[in-house]
Amino acid sequence: MKMERRTKILELIGQYPIETQEELADRLERAGFPVTQATISRDIRELKLTKISVDGVHQKYAQLQEKETNLAQKYIRVLQDGFLSMDQAENLLVIKTISGMAMAVAAAIDNLEVPGVVGCIAGDDTVMCAIHSVGEVPAVMAKFQKLMG
């Protein structure tokens, strides 16, 4: 339901100049998605919506995709710059980095939201990534190798 609602939110803000959370909630309810103000607020935050000026007077919600793409590229660059090697240990992925880069690499991995990665813990030159299951580790490793180029 959450994914359908969020897809509908993106559709609605693309079709209409929605200025307020109340207006968004009203349009969602008319589309068959009853919501609370807290849900709307959370969806706006997690979809990374912002208000942009329409005519110098009015504003509307919009998704900043270009900035997200640029940010994703920066995270990939951090991963590429700090990464040395990786090895599987059950459902953990142990990543060795250049000394002092582990925290940055862990933050990059967390922000890239790689499917299968639950979260990371970093030391000075080692990142431990918890993966949902042992079976998902090879796919996560392949994704990291792809990101490395």
C-alpha positions as CSV (number, residue, x, y, z in Angstrom):
1,M,0.0,0.0,0.0
2,K,2.9,2.4,0.8
3,M,4.5,2.0,-2.6
4,E,1.2,2.5,-4.4
5,R,0.4,5.6,-2.3
6,R,3.9,7.1,-2.9
7,T,3.6,6.4,-6.7
8,K,0.2,8.2,-6.6
9,I,1.8,11.1,-4.7
10,L,4.4,11.5,-7.4
11,E,1.7,11.2,-10.1
12,L,-0.4,13.9,-8.3
13,I,2.4,16.4,-7.9
14,G,3.3,15.9,-11.5
15,Q,-0.3,16.7,-12.6
16,Y,-1.3,19.4,-10.1
17,P,0.4,22.4,-8.5
18,I,-0.1,21.1,-5.0
19,E,1.0,23.7,-2.4
20,T,0.1,22.1,1.0
21,Q,0.0,18.8,2.8
22,E,-3.7,19.3,3.3
23,E,-4.3,19.6,-0.5
24,L,-2.1,16.5,-1.1
25,A,-4.1,14.6,1.5
26,D,-7.4,15.6,0.0
27,R,-6.3,14.5,-3.5
28,L,-5.0,11.2,-2.1
29,E,-8.3,10.6,-0.4
30,R,-10.2,11.3,-3.6
31,A,-8.0,8.8,-5.3
32,G,-8.8,6.1,-2.7
33,F,-5.8,6.5,-0.3
34,P,-7.1,7.7,3.1
35,V,-4.1,9.2,5.0
36,T,-3.2,11.0,8.1
37,Q,-1.1,14.2,8.3
38,A,1.7,12.2,9.9
39,T,1.7,9.8,6.9
40,I,1.8,12.6,4.4
41,S,4.6,14.3,6.3
42,R,6.7,11.0,6.4
43,D,6.0,10.4,2.7
44,I,7.1,13.9,1.7
45,R,10.3,13.5,3.7
46,E,11.1,10.0,2.4
47,L,10.3,10.9,-1.2
48,K,12.6,13.9,-0.7
49,L,10.0,16.3,-2.0
50,T,10.5,20.0,-1.8
51,K,8.6,23.1,-2.7
52,I,9.5,25.0,-5.8
53,S,8.3,28.4,-7.0
54,V,5.7,28.2,-9.8
55,D,5.2,31.9,-10.6
56,G,7.1,33.8,-8.0
57,V,4.0,33.8,-5.8
58,H,2.8,30.3,-5.6
59,Q,4.7,27.1,-4.7
60,K,4.2,23.4,-5.4
61,Y,5.7,20.1,-4.4
62,A,8.3,18.6,-6.6
63,Q,10.9,15.8,-6.5
64,L,14.5,16.8,-6.9
65,Q,15.7,13.9,-9.1
66,E,18.7,15.7,-10.6
67,K,20.3,16.4,-7.2
68,E,19.7,12.8,-6.1
69,T,21.4,11.6,-9.2
70,N,24.4,13.9,-8.5
71,L,24.5,12.8,-4.9
72,A,24.4,9.1,-5.9
73,Q,27.3,9.7,-8.2
74,K,29.2,11.3,-5.3
75,Y,28.5,8.3,-3.1
76,I,29.7,6.0,-5.9
77,R,32.9,8.0,-6.2
78,V,33.5,7.7,-2.4
79,L,33.0,4.0,-2.7
80,Q,35.4,3.7,-5.7
81,D,38.1,5.9,-4.0
82,G,38.1,4.1,-0.7
83,F,37.4,0.5,-1.7
84,L,40.3,-2.1,-1.6
85,S,38.6,-5.5,-1.4
86,M,35.6,-7.4,0.0
87,D,35.0,-10.9,1.3
88,Q,32.0,-12.8,2.5
89,A,31.6,-14.1,6.1
90,E,28.2,-15.8,6.3
91,N,25.6,-13.0,5.8
92,L,28.3,-10.3,6.4
93,L,30.2,-8.6,3.8
94,V,33.6,-7.4,5.0
95,I,35.0,-4.5,3.0
96,K,38.6,-3.4,3.3
97,T,39.2,0.3,2.6
98,I,42.1,2.7,2.5
99,S,43.0,3.7,6.0
100,G,40.7,6.3,7.4
101,M,38.1,5.8,4.6
102,A,35.8,3.1,6.2
103,M,33.3,5.6,7.7
104,A,32.9,7.4,4.4
105,V,32.5,4.1,2.5
106,A,30.0,2.9,5.0
107,A,28.0,6.1,4.8
108,A,28.1,5.9,1.0
109,I,26.8,2.3,1.0
110,D,24.0,3.2,3.5
111,N,22.9,6.1,1.3
112,L,23.0,4.2,-1.9
113,E,20.4,1.9,-0.4
114,V,21.7,-1.2,-2.2
115,P,19.0,-4.0,-2.1
116,G,19.9,-6.6,0.5
117,V,22.1,-4.4,2.7
118,V,20.6,-4.0,6.1
119,G,23.3,-1.6,7.4
120,C,27.0,-1.0,7.9
121,I,29.4,-0.6,10.8
122,A,32.8,1.0,10.1
123,G,36.2,1.1,11.8
124,D,39.3,2.8,10.4
125,D,39.9,0.6,7.4
126,T,37.1,-2.0,7.6
127,V,33.4,-1.9,6.9
128,M,31.1,-4.7,8.0
129,C,27.9,-4.8,6.0
130,A,25.0,-6.9,7.3
131,I,23.1,-8.5,4.5
132,H,19.5,-9.8,4.9
133,S,20.5,-13.4,4.1
134,V,23.5,-15.5,3.1
135,G,21.9,-16.1,-0.3
136,E,21.8,-12.4,-1.0
137,V,25.5,-11.8,-0.5
138,P,26.7,-12.8,-4.0
139,A,24.1,-10.3,-5.6
140,V,25.3,-7.5,-3.2
141,M,28.9,-8.3,-4.1
142,A,28.1,-8.2,-7.8
143,K,26.3,-4.8,-7.4
144,F,29.4,-3.4,-5.6
145,Q,31.7,-4.7,-8.4
146,K,29.4,-3.1,-10.9
147,L,29.6,0.2,-9.1
148,M,33.3,-0.1,-9.0
149,G,33.3,-0.1,-12.8
